[in-house]
């Protein structure tokens, strides 16, 4: 039904898409006399199938929040700081836009690098490049980085995916490490909760959760294994050792057929042995000779996975043998000392996992036979959000590779960023082309950095925005010869989401001009000079497809009511600013790319297009000229379940192999080391390893003894991906749960320190301090304190503020020493000492 026909009715249900987290559950809203009275899941959508989490249902309170930004605002109080009243006054759109355009145009003409962007609306990724076409290379936020900088690139390197999850439809043994899939967070929560419940009830799937706190998933698991923070890799590598060295339990056929496990590696582990054609060689056990990996007379079953072979007087090993040899000292006993999970448990879980994989079995789906591996290990930020996070991710992938479950029924399934699904392109050496940069193209290397986040020195990584503040405050360290003057914020909150909060606040104090685009004021927008009101997701148009597990296709976000206030869609705001500042043609060129517009729908460089026109062209580009927004207004979505061909072994369809031995990572690291040596810049590239190992110099585990407890933050479903803590319904639910009310500390540890529930504690790390109310409980590792991210708000919004603001990020470092040298991931845990204040 067309928009005009819909809103003309007195009582109707309107289909749309949720935006209470970064994902895109389909919803329907009940509207009576122009008022939204209920939001629920759309039962006709095969993704969330009528289900919706508490945040999604609470979207009504975001729409009708009396504290929404209703019109453009101008600051009249020159003083800025936490708790300072900006003394907003309403202004016209013309005054607001002309003020912003004038300021930004002057900056762009002088030096566009003086603008810091924090543009982070995950539903509208097509907006993220606005700063780049303005001319600034910086990134002043951690959205996408904090959760997945060490996760997304490794997914892309392995199989062209952006995310991953275990196969809900066929998995029977699920290990979950540092993730909330199926319970509280990550890919399409409401849909995943339904699928997880069905897997466990219908198939009796066993669930083992490994994490230092008893989360919702751990509480419902068959087994919870409390682990020391930042040691998940040790636990997993201990399991790999058991599978390879004790049980001899691995999928040899999968490795021979689908990985580089058979490629011969030189003694230094650097290069494959190659034929004169430059193709990698393998050892043919039948003829006892080396052959090209794709030789016509090579039978795969004869390609050696193990052994040492001499060619021209040099000994070579298949890369699988290199993996085995590299991990020969990662015994359960040694790994147990690191991760605090007993060697006996490591061995038991490894045995259960390996046996549950049913190595060698097959399954028929829609008439086609596939390998069947109904065991898989799933992971996310809790497992990899650390120094050496790239190696953490590689270890999690490795154990799945060992049992041959990558993108096969029952196994570990790659998930695309959007409707493109996995990006399958031919690479060199018969391998899938690595895709570490799915969010944006890589930055060109430079001996002198040009981005505050040093992205040119993280060739595999995702923008380490947490480094920006330190480099703004100390520009001489890396030779920056300019200072930022302005900041543009769009649906972001860098003062809240970046680590080393005190440093970030110092940057805010230095800025001359700040503009924000949002619907609600937050800790960062409280510092703005101009605020431009966006439309809420219930008042705007968008085609949404964000990390769709099991399904593909777009959900249409449509206005379910007419806009309540004088807001404008953020896309229209950015387009008008680009036009006024003078780079509309460049902006349209970027939109052609980020909206996937086909030639017949390309934008004229000098025409200003509305968001509605852009969405119409995007729909037609993806689905055909007869399926523009009119079609979506009638049908709501194009979501469908992925076909088996789309989900299973997509790389094999094009004859591409995936890495068991991550030679690409080593090659990139070697290249980076050489470039930095030539530039005479001291830079650590030791983390670029082809086989993940445990490295004893991890700074988190080598802090001064006075800091005796690990500290980490956590989220649950109600607060995941934010946009919720200022909602009264959510605040009421959170306020009833002790885990969200303070600092969780184990009862045994609390007794030793004389701490009781309700005590006000001071927590000090080497990088900052906070205070919080003690919650004594059993559901946290005895060496840890855990802090909910819901008790950290201090904005002017009257809902969500606490008398004791326990903002965890104040405790974290934000410098290169504490950043993963491979992926750029910030360290998300620290160690603290406690004292009782009252």
VENVENLIN-V645137 format. One record per residue. RES is the residue in one letter. PSI is psi in radians with two decimals (* if undefined). OMEGA is omega as a letter, one per 20 degrees, with the letter a starting at -180 (999 if undefined). NEAR is the number of other C-alpha atoms within 8 Angstrom. Layout:
RES,PSI,OMEGA,NEAR / RES,PSI,OMEGA,NEAR
This chain:
X,2.32,a,6 / X,2.71,a,8 / X,-0.77,a,8 / X,-0.65,r,6 / X,-0.61,a,8 / X,-0.95,a,10 / X,-0.21,r,11 / X,-0.30,a,6 / X,2.74,r,8 / X,-0.51,a,9 / X,1.97,a,8 / X,2.83,r,9 / X,2.26,a,8 / X,2.24,r,10 / X,2.50,a,14 / X,-2.81,r,16 / X,2.41,a,15 / X,2.69,r,13 / X,0.72,r,11 / X,-0.02,r,11 / X,-2.94,a,11 / X,-0.17,a,10 / X,-2.94,a,13 / X,1.07,r,14 / X,2.49,r,15 / X,2.40,a,15 / X,2.93,r,14 / X,2.44,a,13 / X,2.32,r,14 / X,2.12,a,12 / X,2.23,r,16 / X,2.13,a,10 / X,0.74,r,7 / X,0.13,a,8 / X,2.26,r,7 / X,2.09,a,12 / X,-0.25,r,9 / X,2.51,r,9 / X,2.31,r,14 / X,2.97,r,12 / X,2.60,r,13 / X,1.98,a,13 / X,-0.25,a,9 / X,-0.06,a,6 / X,2.20,a,12 / X,-0.08,r,10 / X,-1.28,a,13 / X,-0.11,r,17 / X,0.83,r,11 / X,-0.06,a,12 / X,2.64,r,12 / X,2.41,a,13 / X,2.99,a,10 / X,-0.65,r,9 / X,-0.74,a,13 / X,-0.73,r,12 / X,-0.46,r,11 / X,0.05,r,12 / X,-0.42,r,10 / X,-0.71,a,11 / X,-0.41,r,10 / X,-0.75,r,8 / X,-0.81,a,8 / X,0.30,r,7 / X,2.10,a,8 / X,-0.24,a,4 / X,0.14,r,6 / X,2.64,r,9 / X,1.99,a,13 / X,-0.31,a,9 / X,2.81,r,13 / X,2.47,a,16 / X,2.56,r,13 / X,2.38,r,12 / X,2.39,r,12 / X,-0.18,r,8 / X,1.96,a,9 / X,-0.36,r,6 / X,2.43,r,6 / X,2.59,r,9 / X,2.96,r,7 / X,2.21,r,7 / X,-0.04,a,7 / X,2.25,r,7 / X,2.07,r,6 / X,-0.30,a,12 / X,1.06,a,7 / X,2.56,r,9 / X,2.49,r,8 / X,2.43,r,8 / X,2.98,r,10 / X,2.82,r,8 / X,-0.66,a,8 / X,-0.79,r,6 / X,-0.74,a,8 / X,-0.88,a,14 / X,-0.68,r,9 / X,-0.62,r,9 / X,-0.84,a,8 / X,-0.81,a,11 / X,-0.71,r,11 / X,-0.81,a,9 / X,-0.83,a,9 / X,-0.60,r,10 / X,-0.71,r,10 / X,-0.70,r,8 / X,-0.76,a,12 / X,-0.65,r,12 / X,-0.57,a,7 / X,-1.04,r,6 / X,1.80,a,7 / X,-0.30,r,11 / X,-0.17,a,12 / X,0.03,r,13 / X,2.27,r,15 / X,2.18,r,15 / X,2.47,r,11 / X,1.28,a,14 / X,1.88,a,11 / X,0.42,r,11 / X,1.89,a,12 / X,-0.42,r,7 / X,-0.49,a,11 / X,1.12,r,7 / X,-0.42,r,9 / X,-0.22,r,8 / X,-0.28,a,10 / X,-0.47,a,10 / X,0.11,a,8 / X,-0.75,r,9 / X,-0.64,a,13 / X,-0.76,r,8 / X,-0.37,r,11 / X,-0.62,r,10 / X,0.13,a,9 / X,2.38,a,12 / X,0.06,a,10 / X,2.92,r,13 / X,2.04,a,14 / X,1.04,r,13 / X,3.10,r,13 / X,0.18,a,13 / X,2.24,a,8 / X,-0.46,a,8 / X,-0.87,a,13 / X,-0.71,a,12 / X,-0.58,a,9 / X,0.32,a,13 / X,-0.54,r,17 / X,0.02,a,18 / X,-0.93,a,14 / X,-0.80,r,12 / X,-0.67,r,17 / X,-0.63,r,12 / X,-0.80,a,15 / X,-0.64,r,15 / X,-0.65,a,12 / X,-0.99,a,10 / X,0.37,r,14 / X,0.32,r,16 / X,2.98,r,18 / X,-0.62,r,15 / X,-3.02,r,12 / X,2.69,r,12 / X,2.73,r,12 / X,2.79,a,13 / X,1.72,a,11 / X,-0.56,a,9 / X,-0.43,a,8 / X,-0.16,a,10 / X,2.48,r,17 / X,-0.22,r,13 / X,1.90,a,14 / X,2.05,r,14 / X,2.26,a,11 / X,2.16,a,13 / X,2.02,r,14 / X,0.57,a,12 / X,2.82,r,13 / X,0.25,a,12 / X,2.31,r,12 / X,-0.03,a,14 / X,-0.92,a,12 / X,-0.20,a,13 / X,3.11,r,13 / X,-2.36,b,8 / X,1.81,r,10 / X,1.29,a,13 / X,-0.91,a,14 / X,-0.74,r,11 / X,-0.72,a,14 / X,-0.63,r,13 / X,-0.75,r,12 / X,-0.79,a,11 / X,-0.68,r,11 / X,-0.75,r,11 / X,-0.73,r,9 / X,-0.70,a,9 / X,-0.67,a,15 / X,-0.66,a,10 / X,-0.83,a,8 / X,-0.63,a,6 / X,-0.06,a,8 / X,0.56,a,8 / X,2.35,r,11 / X,2.44,a,10 / X,2.17,r,11 / X,2.15,a,14 / X,2.27,a,13 / X,1.95,r,13 / X,2.78,a,15 / X,-0.18,a,12 / X,2.53,r,10 / X,1.64,r,12 / X,-3.09,r,7 / X,-0.70,r,10 / X,-0.76,a,12 / X,-0.66,a,14 / X,-0.50,a,8 / X,-0.04,a,6 / X,2.85,r,11 / X,-0.50,a,7 / X,2.33,r,8 / X,2.21,r,12 / X,1.75,r,10 / X,2.31,a,12 / X,2.64,r,13 / X,2.30,a,15 / X,2.49,r,11 / X,0.26,a,11 / X,0.27,a,11 / X,-0.62,r,13 / X,-0.67,r,14 / X,-0.75,r,13 / X,-0.81,a,14 / X,-0.75,r,11 / X,-0.52,r,14 / X,-0.68,r,15 / X,-0.72,r,14 / X,-0.73,r,12 / X,-0.80,a,15 / X,-0.80,a,15 / X,-0.72,a,14 / X,-0.68,a,11 / X,-0.34,a,9 / X,-0.72,a,7 / X,-0.27,a,8 / X,0.80,a,8 / X,1.74,a,8 / X,2.83,a,11 / X,1.55,a,11 / X,-0.67,a,7 / X,-0.77,r,7 / X,-0.78,a,9 / X,-0.72,r,15 / X,-0.71,a,14 / X,-0.60,a,8 / X,-0.06,a,10 / X,3.10,r,12 / X,0.33,a,14 / X,-0.36,a,13 / X,-0.17,a,16 / X,2.38,a,14 / X,2.31,a,14 / X,2.42,r,14 / X,2.82,a,12 / X,-0.59,a,9 / X,0.01,r,5 / X,0.16,a,7 / X,-0.81,a,10 / X,2.62,r,8 / X,2.55,r,10 / X,2.28,a,11 / X,2.67,r,10 / X,3.07,r,10 / X,-0.45,r,5 / X,-0.07,a,5 / X,0.13,r,6 / X,2.47,r,10 / X,2.55,r,13 / X,2.65,r,14 / X,2.88,r,14 / X,2.12,r,15 / X,1.88,a,13 / X,-0.45,a,9 / X,-0.84,a,5 / X,-0.14,a,5 / X,0.74,r,7 / X,2.82,r,7 / X,2.40,r,9 / X,2.77,r,11 / X,2.54,a,11 / X,-0.46,a,11 / X,0.43,a,5 / X,2.42,a,7 / X,-0.55,a,4 / X,0.22,r,4 / X,2.11,r,11 / X,2.27,a,6 / X,-0.62,a,7 / X,-0.28,r,7 / X,-0.12,r,9 / X,2.14,a,13 / X,2.33,r,12 / X,-0.46,a,12 / X,2.88,r,8 / X,3.05,r,8 / X,2.28,a,8 / X,2.37,a,8 / X,2.18,r,8 / X,2.14,a,8 / X,0.68,r,4 / X,0.06,a,5 / X,2.39,a,7 / X,2.30,r,10 / X,2.66,r,13 / X,2.51,r,14 / X,2.61,a,18 / X,-0.49,r,15 / X,-0.69,r,12 / X,-0.65,r,11 / X,-0.73,r,11 / X,-0.85,a,10 / X,-0.83,a,11 / X,-0.68,a,7 / X,-0.60,a,9 / X,0.25,a,10 / X,-0.31,r,9 / X,0.12,a,6 / X,1.00,a,12 / X,2.72,r,10 / X,-0.60,a,16 / X,-0.79,r,8 / X,-0.76,a,9 / X,-0.55,r,14 / X,-0.71,r,15 / X,-0.53,a,8 / X,-0.81,a,9 / X,-0.21,r,13 / X,0.04,r,8 / X,2.32,a,12 / X,2.65,r,9 / X,-0.65,r,10 / X,-0.74,r,7 / X,-0.72,r,8 / X,-0.78,a,14 / X,-0.74,a,12 / X,-0.81,a,8 / X,-0.69,r,9 / X,-0.75,a,12 / X,-0.80,r,11 / X,-0.77,a,8 / X,-0.86,a,11 / X,-0.70,r,14 / X,-0.62,r,8 / X,-0.34,a,11 / X,-0.29,r,14 / X,0.84,a,10 / X,2.27,a,12 / X,-0.23,a,7 / X,2.82,r,8 / X,2.92,r,8 / X,2.52,r,9 / X,2.23,r,8 / X,2.11,a,8 / X,0.74,r,5 / X,-0.02,a,5 / X,2.45,a,6 / X,2.35,r,8 / X,2.75,r,10 / X,2.57,a,10 / X,1.96,a,16 / X,1.41,a,18 / X,0.71,r,15 / X,2.43,a,15 / X,2.65,r,17 / X,2.15,r,13 / X,2.58,a,14 / X,2.87,r,13 / X,-2.65,a,13 / X,-0.68,a,12 / X,-0.54,a,10 / X,-0.49,a,17 / X,0.04,a,17 / X,1.03,a,17 / X,2.87,r,14 / X,2.36,a,14 / X,0.41,r,13 / X,-0.53,r,16 / X,-0.72,r,14 / X,-0.59,r,12 / X,-0.86,a,14 / X,-0.73,r,13 / X,-0.64,r,11 / X,-0.72,r,14 / X,-0.66,r,13 / X,-0.68,a,8 / X,-0.78,a,10 / X,-0.54,r,13 / X,-0.68,r,14 / X,-0.67,a,11 / X,-0.67,r,11 / X,0.12,r,13 / X,0.66,a,12 / X,0.17,a,18 / X,2.00,r,11 / X,0.75,r,12 / X,2.77,a,15 / X,2.30,r,16 / X,-0.18,a,17 / X,-2.63,a,18 / X,1.96,a,16 / X,2.24,r,13 / X,2.52,r,16 / X,2.28,r,15 / X,2.87,r,16 / X,-0.56,a,14 / X,-2.69,a,10 / X,-0.25,r,10 / X,-0.28,a,7 / X,-2.59,a,11 / X,2.43,a,12 / X,1.77,a,10 / X,1.86,r,10 / X,2.60,a,6 / X,2.24,r,10 / X,-2.87,r,10 / X,2.84,r,7 / X,0.48,a,6 / X,0.20,a,9 / X,2.69,r,12 / X,2.42,r,15 / X,2.17,r,11 / X,2.47,a,11 / X,1.15,a,11 / X,-0.30,a,12 / X,1.42,a,12 / X,-0.44,r,10 / X,-0.67,r,4 / X,2.83,a,5 / X,2.75,r,6 / X,2.70,r,8 / X,2.52,r,7 / X,2.41,r,5 / X,2.54,r,7 / X,2.41,r,8 / X,-0.43,r,8 / X,2.17,a,6 / X,2.56,r,12 / X,-0.14,r,9 / X,2.42,a,10 / X,-0.49,r,15 / X,0.06,r,14 / X,0.61,a,12 / X,-0.47,r,13 / X,-0.19,r,13 / X,0.15,r,9 / X,1.30,a,12 / X,-0.28,r,12 / X,-0.23,a,11 / X,3.09,r,16 / X,2.43,a,15 / X,1.95,r,12 / X,1.30,a,17 / X,-0.34,r,13 / X,-0.27,r,15 / X,-0.23,a,13 / X,-0.84,a,13 / X,-0.81,a,12 / X,-0.66,a,10 / X,-0.50,r,13 / X,-0.71,a,11 / X,-0.40,r,9 / X,1.19,a,7 / X,-0.45,a,12 / X,-0.47,a,7 / X,-0.74,a,7 / X,0.20,r,8 / X,0.48,r,8 / X,2.25,a,11 / X,0.49,r,6 / X,2.88,r,7 / X,2.44,r,8 / X,2.58,r,10 / X,-0.43,a,12 / X,2.82,r,12 / X,2.37,r,12 / X,2.22,a,13 / X,2.24,r,14 / X,2.01,a,12 / X,0.88,r,9 / X,2.91,a,10 / X,1.20,a,13 / X,-0.52,r,12 / X,-0.40,r,10 / X,-0.65,a,10 / X,-0.19,r,10 / X,2.60,r,13 / X,2.99,a,12 / X,1.01,a,15 / X,-0.67,a,11 / X,-0.71,r,7 / X,-0.71,a,10 / X,-0.71,r,13 / X,-0.61,r,9 / X,-0.63,r,9 / X,-0.79,r,11 / X,-0.68,a,8 / X,-0.50,a,8 / X,-0.36,a,7 / X,2.44,a,11 / X,-0.44,a,6 / X,2.29,a,10 / X,2.27,r,13 / X,2.46,a,15 / X,2.47,r,12 / X,2.03,a,13 / X,3.10,r,12 / X,-0.29,r,11 / X,2.45,r,7 / X,2.54,r,13 / X,-2.96,a,10 / X,-0.60,a,14 / X,-0.77,a,11 / X,-0.30,r,12 / X,-0.34,r,10 / X,-0.04,a,11 / X,2.70,r,12 / X,-0.59,r,9 / X,2.34,r,13 / X,2.24,r,14 / X,2.10,a,14 / X,2.14,r,14 / X,2.90,r,11 / X,2.59,r,13 / X,2.94,a,8 / X,-0.30,r,12 / X,0.06,a,12 / X,0.17,a,12 / X,2.96,a,11 / X,2.45,r,12 / X,2.54,r,8 / X,2.20,a,10 / X,2.31,r,11 / X,1.64,a,15 / X,1.99,r,10 / X,1.11,a,12 / X,1.82,r,15 / X,2.36,r,11 / X,-0.38,a,9 / X,3.08,r,11 / X,2.96,a,15 / X,2.85,a,10 / X,2.53,r,11 / X,2.41,a,16 / X,2.01,r,15 / X,2.04,r,15 / X,2.72,r,14 / X,2.16,r,13 / X,-0.30,r,13 / X,2.94,r,11 / X,2.60,a,7 / X,2.40,a,9 / X,-0.58,a,4 / X,-2.97,a,6 / X,1.00,r,9 / X,2.94,r,12 / X,2.62,r,9 / X,2.40,a,10 / X,-0.60,r,10 / X,-0.75,r,9 / X,-0.63,r,11 / X,-0.83,a,9 / X,-0.67,r,10 / X,-0.78,a,12 / X,-0.69,r,9 / X,-0.72,r,11 / X,-0.71,r,12 / X,-0.82,a,10 / X,-0.62,a,8 / X,-0.53,r,10 / X,0.44,r,7 / X,0.67,r,10 / X,-0.73,a,13 / X,-0.75,r,9 / X,-0.68,r,9 / X,-0.78,r,12 / X,-0.64,r,12 / X,-0.70,r,10 / X,-0.73,a,10 / X,-0.60,r,11 / X,-0.67,a,12 / X,-0.86,a,8 / X,-0.34,r,9 / X,0.06,r,8 / X,0.76,a,10 / X,2.30,r,14 / X,2.86,a,9 / X,-0.71,a,5 / X,-0.22,a,4 / X,0.18,a,10 / X,2.67,a,8 / X,2.45,r,8 / X,2.28,a,7 / X,-0.58,a,9 / X,0.24,r,7 / X,2.39,r,7 / X,2.05,a,8 / X,2.46,r,8 / X,2.82,r,8 / X,-0.69,r,10 / X,-0.75,r,7 / X,-0.67,a,8 / X,-0.75,a,9 / X,-0.62,r,12 / X,-0.77,r,10 / X,-0.63,r,11 / X,-0.79,r,13 / X,-0.81,a,13 / X,-0.62,r,13 / X,-0.61,a,12 / X,-0.64,a,9 / X,-0.02,r,9 / X,2.71,a,9 / X,-0.32,r,7 / X,0.09,a,7 / X,1.09,r,11 / X,-2.80,a,14 / X,-0.50,r,9 / X,-0.73,r,8 / X,-0.76,a,9 / X,-0.57,r,11 / X,-0.50,r,12 / X,-0.56,a,8 / X,-0.36,r,7 / X,-0.73,a,10 / X,2.91,r,10 / X,0.33,a,9 / X,2.35,r,12 / X,2.83,r,10 / X,2.45,r,9 / X,2.56,r,9 / X,2.76,r,6 / X,-0.63,a,8 / X,-0.56,r,7 / X,-0.60,a,9 / X,-0.57,a,13 / X,2.24,r,10 / X,0.81,a,11 / X,-0.55,r,12 / X,-0.57,a,12 / X,-0.47,a,9 / X,-0.49,r,7 / X,0.24,r,7 / X,0.42,a,7 / X,2.50,r,13 / X,2.81,r,13 / X,2.78,a,12 / X,2.20,r,11 / X,-0.70,r,12 / X,2.02,a,11 / X,1.18,a,10 / X,-0.55,r,10 / X,-0.73,a,8 / X,-0.77,r,10 / X,-0.72,r,12 / X,-0.75,r,9 / X,-0.74,a,11 / X,-0.72,r,14 / X,-0.71,r,10 / X,-0.74,r,8 / X,-0.72,r,11 / X,-0.73,r,11 / X,-0.74,a,8 / X,-0.73,a,9 / X,-0.56,r,12 / X,-0.79,r,9 / X,-0.57,r,7 / X,-0.10,a,7 / X,0.75,r,6 / X,2.09,r,8 / X,2.15,a,6 / X,2.29,a,6 / X,2.02,r,7 / X,0.32,a,11 / X,-0.24,a,7 / X,-0.09,a,12 / X,1.34,a,12 / X,2.49,r,11 / X,-0.34,r,10 / X,2.21,a,10 / X,2.39,r,9 / X,2.91,r,10 / X,2.33,a,7 / X,2.10,a,5 / X,-0.32,a,4 / X,0.17,r,6 / X,2.06,a,9 / X,-0.50,a,8 / X,-0.59,a,10 / X,0.22,r,6 / X,0.67,r,7 / X,2.80,a,8 / X,2.54,a,5 / X,-0.45,a,5 / X,-0.42,r,6 / X,1.61,a,11 / X,-0.08,a,9 / X,2.37,r,10 / X,2.54,r,13 / X,2.40,r,12 / X,2.79,r,13 / X,2.78,r,11 / X,2.85,r,8 / X,2.69,r,10 / X,-3.13,a,10 / X,-0.67,a,12 / X,-0.45,a,11 / X,0.06,a,14 / X,2.32,a,10 / X,0.41,r,7 / X,-2.52,a,8 / X,0.55,a,8 / X,-0.40,a,10 / X,-0.11,r,12 / X,0.23,r,11 / X,2.14,a,13 / X,-0.70,r,10 / X,-0.81,a,8 / X,-0.74,r,15 / X,-0.68,r,12 / X,-0.75,r,8 / X,-0.79,a,8 / X,-0.67,a,11 / X,-0.26,r,9 / X,-0.06,a,6 / X,2.03,a,8 / X,-0.56,a,8 / X,-0.38,a,9 / X,0.11,a,12 / X,-0.10,a,12 / X,-2.53,a,14 / X,1.90,r,13 / X,2.24,r,13 / X,2.42,a,16 / X,2.49,a,16 / X,-0.69,r,10 / X,-0.74,r,7 / X,-0.72,r,10 / X,-0.73,r,12 / X,-0.74,r,9 / X,-0.57,a,7 / X,0.02,r,6 / X,0.53,a,6 / X,2.39,r,11 / X,2.69,r,10 / X,2.30,r,8 / X,-0.30,r,7 / X,2.47,r,11 / X,2.12,a,11 / X,2.60,r,13 / X,2.24,r,12 / X,2.16,r,12 / X,2.23,r,13 / X,3.03,r,13 / X,-0.13,a,6 / X,-0.19,a,10 / X,3.14,r,10 / X,2.66,r,10 / X,3.02,r,13 / X,2.75,a,11 / X,2.81,a,13 / X,2.27,a,13 / X,2.37,r,15 / X,1.82,a,14 / X,2.25,a,12 / X,3.09,r,9 / X,-0.24,a,8 / X,0.61,r,7 / X,2.55,r,15 / X,2.41,a,13 / X,-0.25,r,9 / X,0.17,a,10 / X,2.77,q,14 / X,2.47,a,14 / X,2.42,a,13 / X,2.18,r,14 / X,2.44,r,13 / X,-0.07,a,12 / X,-0.22,a,11 / X,0.77,a,15 / X,0.26,a,11 / X,2.47,r,12 / X,0.34,a,12 / X,3.10,r,12 / X,-0.25,r,10 / X,2.31,a,11 / X,-0.30,a,7 / X,2.40,r,9 / X,-0.20,r,14 / X,2.51,r,12 / X,2.64,r,9 / X,-0.62,r,4 / X,1.80,a,8 / X,1.89,a,13 / X,1.31,a,11 / X,1.81,a,10 / X,-0.63,a,12 / X,-0.32,r,11 / X,-0.38,a,13 / X,-0.20,a,15 / X,2.60,r,15 / X,2.92,r,9 / X,1.22,r,12 / X,3.01,a,9 / X,-0.65,a,8 / X,-0.57,a,4 / X,0.35,a,11 / X,2.39,r,14 / X,2.13,a,17 / X,-0.40,r,14 / X,-0.93,a,15 / X,-0.26,a,14 / X,0.13,a,14 / X,2.37,r,18 / X,2.69,r,15 / X,2.14,a,13 / X,0.06,r,10 / X,2.88,r,13 / X,-3.05,r,12 / X,2.56,a,12 / X,2.84,r,14 / X,2.56,a,11 / X,2.58,r,8 / X,2.64,a,7 / X,2.15,r,9 / X,-0.82,a,7 / X,*,999,5
